């Protein structure tokens, strides 16, 4: 991440779990694209929303 938004939790029951700092995140989607397990989701861009945008663009053409 060019903005250093992801970090690993170091305490508590979720030690080692990644967390995204929403203040640092710019919504570029690089972390989503590079996460092989699909564990990172970008708010406002789930599969249904992306497909809706694609279909809307196809209808406009």
ZINORBEL-V945824 format. One record per residue. N is the residue number from 1. RES is the residue in one small letter. PHI is phi in degrees with one decimal (NA if undefined). OMEGA is omega in whole degrees, -180 to 180 (* if undefined). NEAR is the number of other ideal C-beta (glycine too) atoms within 12 Angstrom. Layout:
N;RES;PHI;OMEGA;NEAR  N;RES;PHI;OMEGA;NEAR
//
This chain:
1;x;NA;179;22  2;x;-69.2;-178;13  3;x;-107.6;180;18  4;x;56.8;-179;14  5;x;-74.0;179;23  6;x;-77.8;173;23  7;x;-149.6;178;19  8;x;-101.1;176;14  9;x;-69.1;-175;15  10;x;-109.9;-178;11  11;x;-136.5;173;10  12;x;81.3;-174;10  13;x;-71.4;-178;7  14;x;-106.3;-180;11  15;x;-55.0;179;11  16;x;90.6;179;12  17;x;-80.4;180;16  18;x;-77.9;177;20  19;x;-135.3;179;22  20;x;-100.5;177;29  21;x;-80.3;-176;17  22;x;-65.8;178;14  23;x;-72.2;-179;11  24;x;-84.2;-176;17  25;x;-67.7;179;24  26;x;-104.5;177;17  27;x;75.5;-177;19  28;x;-72.8;177;17  29;x;87.8;180;22  30;x;-61.2;-180;19  31;x;-67.6;179;29  32;x;-64.6;-178;26  33;x;-66.8;-177;13  34;x;-93.1;-179;16  35;x;-82.7;-176;17  36;x;-66.9;-178;9  37;x;-85.9;-179;10  38;x;73.4;-176;13  39;x;-79.3;-177;15  40;x;-100.5;177;25  41;x;-119.8;178;20  42;x;-99.4;-178;24  43;x;-56.6;179;13  44;x;85.0;-178;13  45;x;-135.8;173;19  46;x;-82.9;-175;15  47;x;-57.4;-179;13  48;x;-61.2;-179;12  49;x;-69.2;178;15  50;x;-66.5;178;17  51;x;-62.6;178;13  52;x;-62.0;178;15  53;x;-66.7;179;16  54;x;-63.7;-180;15  55;x;-64.0;179;13  56;x;-65.3;178;12  57;x;-66.9;179;11  58;x;-64.4;180;10  59;x;-69.5;-179;9  60;x;-74.0;-177;8  61;x;-86.1;*;7
//
